[in-house]
Structure formats: C-alpha cells, structure tokens
C-alpha cells in the first residue's frame, strides 16, 4: 500500500450495500425508508441490495418496484454477510462504501454522520458504536454482557481499542476495501472483526467511531439454541482470524500467491 493511496482524498459519492436474506415481507418498506433518509443528504448515492441466496421472492419484488437509485444483485445460494459485502462492492462505484444490516433496527440517519466524519477527517473507516456517549440504544441486558465479553476478547487478541466492533453500520474508503476484502476468508461469523483487524494490520489506522440509534427487535432470541450456536461459531471464527493474522501471517502481501480471481465477484479472493 503506497502512502499516496493511503492519503488519497475522497468525494461524497456513497455506495450503500445492504445484504438481504429472506426479507420479502419487509424489504420494500425498509429500502424506501432508507432511501428517504439518504435523499435528504443531498449527496450522490446508490443503494445496492445483495440478495444472499434466492430463497424467496425478495429479488423479484424489488426488481418489479424499480426504486430509483436502487440496484438489485444476487446469487443462487446463501453464503453469508461477508460474501454479500464482497459481491456488493464488486457492483459499486462510490468512493465511500457503507454496509448496513437489512431491517430497521438501526436508524439509517446515522449514515450522514458517518460520511461527514469520514470526509472531515479523511478517515479510513468510520463505524457505528453502541457505546458512543451520544448513542441511543435499546437492547437486552444479556446482549450487553455478551458485547462486553466479546469486546474484551477483541482488545486482548487484536489490540483494537474500539469500543464496539459489531454494529451493522460501517463506512469505508473504497481504497481500503479494495486492499482488504480480497484477503478475507470469513463469510458469515466474525466478518466484522476480520475486516477491521486486517485493515488495522495493513496500516489503515484512522478508524473513528460514531453514535447510532438502535432498537433491537429480536428480544426472545437471546436464549434460543440458534443464538447460542451462533455465538459459538463466532468465537471459533474469531480465534481463526487471530491464528491467521498473528501466527500464519496469512493476510500479509507475501500471501498473495494464495489468492485467486473470482469472476463472479470480479476481484481476487483468498482460498483455503
């Protein structure tokens, strides 16, 4: 990574990637709400909805609606958030690229603040944080405990002093993603910590946190078997990221021989 590329200024064109999985009942409402917010920013943008597996009629419904500035892309099988983000980036054109979890738990108004922070500070990455003093958050105490535990683990393993790495609202310079995404392996669990830790490892250390508004809608799932299974897989993937980063040096430039070109994504990806 050259210093010229690292310090390259950005313009205000925003590509917003929204991974979507089996959301035919709410997708139109959600996208129109998000679009209404972004329209008020008065900046050029595109919304890229990535259909993470053709498992219902989400793609058909969106394409029939033909919402301005909304691009719908996807693929047959469900691969997870990490793969969906890669796919969305391959179809984007913005100098700033944001990821926003589908659904309306997160208020999309936060995108404006993230983009303002990025432009003002020429930041590499800006992430939403539940623990920012100005954040307005409603979510179960059980999740607060789990969040504290995972945050402590992340700081110990990766040296990241970020207060919260797991919020589904993040903004990146395009150059950062072009350098980082091809190196990544995680498709589902621990994708957020992999992308942040690898970016930091590669020298992209201008990472800022921003306040968010979050109302968590899945209160009952905190005790479900599926949720606990997800936590276990996330911890496993997190340790795997640490092993590849610190022991194998898998993400370093010297490991480029392990990358291959993926014609569907239109850029290189890591292979196991």
C-alpha positions in Angstrom: 0.0 0.0 0.0 1.5 3.3 -1.1 1.4 6.4 1.1 -0.3 8.3 -1.8 -3.1 5.8 -1.9 -3.5 5.8 1.8 -3.8 9.6 2.0 -6.0 9.9 -1.1 -8.9 12.3 -0.7 -12.4 11.2 -1.1 -15.5 12.7 -2.7 -19.1 12.4 -1.4 -20.5 9.7 -3.6 -21.8 6.9 -1.4 -22.5 3.3 -2.2 -24.6 1.7 0.5 -24.6 -2.1 0.5 -27.5 -3.9 2.1 -27.1 -7.7 2.4 -30.6 -9.2 2.4 -31.7 -12.7 3.4 -35.3 -13.9 3.1 -36.9 -10.5 3.6 -39.7 -10.4 1.1 -42.2 -9.2 3.6 -40.4 -6.1 4.7 -37.8 -5.3 2.0 -39.8 -2.6 0.1 -40.7 -0.8 3.3 -37.2 -0.9 4.6 -35.5 0.2 1.4 -38.0 3.1 0.8 -37.4 4.2 4.4 -33.6 4.1 3.9 -33.8 5.9 0.6 -36.0 8.7 2.0 -33.3 9.3 4.6 -30.4 9.3 2.1 -32.3 11.6 -0.3 -32.3 14.2 2.4 -28.5 14.3 2.5 -28.4 15.9 -1.0 -25.3 13.9 -2.0 -24.9 11.4 -4.9 -25.5 7.8 -3.9 -26.6 4.3 -4.9 -28.2 1.6 -2.8 -27.1 -1.9 -3.6 -29.3 -4.7 -2.2 -27.5 -8.0 -2.3 -29.8 -11.0 -2.3 -27.9 -13.5 -0.3 -29.5 -16.6 -1.8 -32.6 -16.9 -4.0 -34.7 -18.5 -1.2 -37.8 -16.4 -1.5 -39.2 -13.6 -3.7 -37.2 -10.7 -2.3 -35.3 -10.1 -5.6 -38.4 -10.3 -7.8 -40.3 -7.9 -5.5 -37.5 -5.3 -5.6 -36.9 -5.5 -9.3 -40.6 -5.1 -10.0 -40.8 -2.0 -7.8 -37.9 -0.3 -9.7 -37.0 2.1 -7.0 -34.7 5.0 -8.3 -31.0 4.7 -7.3 -31.5 1.1 -6.1 -29.6 -1.7 -7.7 -30.6 -5.3 -7.0 -28.0 -8.0 -7.4 -27.7 -11.5 -6.0 -26.8 -15.2 -6.4 -28.4 -18.5 -6.0 -27.0 -19.8 -2.7 -26.8 -18.3 0.7 -23.2 -17.6 1.6 -23.4 -15.1 4.4 -22.8 -11.4 5.1 -19.1 -11.4 4.2 -19.7 -12.8 0.8 -22.6 -10.5 0.2 -20.5 -7.4 1.1 -17.8 -8.6 -1.4 -20.4 -9.0 -4.1 -21.9 -5.6 -3.4 -18.6 -3.9 -3.6 -17.9 -5.5 -6.9 -21.0 -3.9 -8.2 -20.5 -0.5 -6.6 -18.9 2.8 -7.9 -18.8 5.0 -4.8 -15.6 6.4 -3.2 -17.3 5.7 0.1 -18.8 2.3 0.7 -21.1 1.6 3.6 -22.6 -1.6 4.9 -26.0 -1.5 6.7 -27.7 -4.6 8.0 -31.2 -5.1 6.5 -34.1 -4.5 8.7 -34.7 -1.2 10.6 -33.1 -1.9 14.0 -30.5 0.7 13.1 -31.7 4.2 12.2 -30.2 5.0 8.7 -29.9 8.6 9.7 -26.6 7.7 11.2 -25.1 7.4 7.7 -25.0 11.1 7.4 -22.8 11.5 10.5 -20.5 8.7 9.4 -20.0 10.2 6.0 -19.4 13.7 7.5 -16.8 12.3 9.9 -15.0 10.5 7.0 -14.8 13.5 4.8 -13.8 15.9 7.5 -11.0 13.7 8.9 -10.1 11.9 5.7 -10.8 8.7 7.7 -10.1 5.2 6.5 -13.0 3.7 8.4 -16.0 5.0 10.4 -18.0 2.6 12.4 -21.2 2.9 14.4 -20.9 2.2 18.1 -23.5 1.3 20.7 -21.1 2.6 23.4 -20.6 6.0 22.0 -21.8 8.5 24.6 -24.3 10.1 22.2 -25.8 6.7 21.0 -29.4 5.9 21.7 -29.7 2.2 22.2 -32.4 -0.2 23.4 -31.3 -3.8 23.6 -31.4 -6.6 26.2 -29.0 -6.7 29.2 -27.9 -10.2 28.2 -26.6 -8.8 24.9 -24.8 -6.0 26.8 -23.0 -8.7 28.8 -22.0 -10.7 25.7 -21.0 -7.5 24.0 -18.7 -6.6 26.9 -17.1 -10.0 26.9 -16.5 -10.1 23.2 -15.1 -6.5 23.2 -12.6 -7.5 25.9 -11.6 -10.6 23.9 -11.1 -8.5 20.7 -8.9 -5.9 22.6 -6.8 -8.7 24.0 -6.3 -10.6 20.7 -6.1 -7.8 18.2 -5.1 -4.7 20.1 -8.1 -2.8 18.8 -9.1 0.0 21.2 -12.5 0.3 19.6 -15.5 0.3 22.0 -17.7 -1.7 19.7 -16.9 -3.7 16.5 -20.2 -5.5 15.9 -22.7 -2.8 14.9 -24.1 -3.4 11.4 -23.3 0.1 10.2 -19.8 0.8 8.9 -18.3 3.1 6.3 -15.0 2.5 4.4 -12.9 4.4 1.9 -13.1 2.4 -1.4 -9.3 2.1 -1.5 -9.4 0.4 1.9 -11.9 -2.2 0.8 -10.0 -2.8 -2.5 -6.9 -3.6 -0.4 -8.6 -5.6 2.4 -11.5 -7.5 1.0 -9.6 -9.9 -1.3 -7.6 -11.1 1.7 -10.6 -12.1 3.8 -12.0 -15.6 4.4 -14.9 -15.2 6.8 -18.2 -15.3 5.0 -20.6 -15.4 8.0 -19.4 -15.2 11.6 -16.8 -12.7 12.8 -16.7 -10.9 9.4 -16.7 -7.5 11.2 -13.7 -8.3 13.3 -11.8 -9.8 10.4 -12.2 -6.8 8.2 -11.4 -4.3 11.0 -8.4 -6.2 12.3 -6.9 -6.9 8.9 -7.4 -3.2 7.8 -5.6 -2.1 11.0 -2.9 -4.6 10.5 -2.3 -3.2 7.0 -1.9 0.3 8.3 -5.4 1.7 7.9 -5.5 3.1 11.5 -7.6 6.2 11.0 -10.7 4.5 12.4 -13.4 6.7 14.0 -16.5 5.7 16.0 -19.9 7.5 15.6 -23.1 7.4 17.6 -26.1 5.4 16.4 -29.7 4.8 17.2 -30.5 1.2 17.7 -33.7 -0.6 18.8 -33.1 -4.3 18.9 -36.2 -6.2 17.7 -35.2 -9.8 18.5 -35.7 -9.9 22.3 -36.6 -13.5 22.6 -33.7 -14.9 20.5 -31.2 -14.2 23.2 -31.9 -17.6 24.9 -32.6 -19.6 21.8 -30.4 -22.6 20.8 -29.8 -21.0 17.4 -28.4 -17.8 19.0 -26.1 -19.7 21.3 -24.9 -21.7 18.4 -24.2 -18.5 16.5 -22.1 -17.2 19.5 -20.1 -20.4 19.5 -19.3 -20.2 15.8 -18.5 -16.5 16.1 -15.9 -17.2 18.8 -14.4 -20.0 16.7 -14.1 -17.8 13.7 -12.6 -15.0 15.8 -9.9 -17.3 17.1 -9.3 -18.5 13.5 -8.8 -14.8 12.4 -6.3 -14.4 15.2 -4.4 -17.5 14.2 -4.2 -16.4 10.5 -3.3 -12.9 11.4 -0.7 -13.4 14.1 0.7 -16.9 13.5 0.3 -17.7 9.8 0.6 -14.1 8.6 -2.0 -15.1 6.1 -3.2 -11.6 5.3 0.2 -10.1 4.5 1.2 -9.1 1.0 3.5 -12.1 0.8 0.5 -14.4 0.8 -0.9 -13.1 -2.5 0.1 -16.4 -4.1 -2.8 -17.9 -2.2 -5.3 -15.6 -3.9 -7.3 -16.4 -7.0 -9.6 -14.3 -9.3 -13.3 -14.9 -8.7 -15.2 -14.0 -11.9 -18.4 -13.6 -10.1 -17.0 -11.1 -7.6 -14.8 -9.5 -10.2 -11.7 -9.4 -7.9 -9.3 -11.6 -6.1 -10.3 -13.7 -3.1 -8.4 -15.8 -0.6 -8.6 -19.6 -1.0 -8.3 -22.1 1.8 
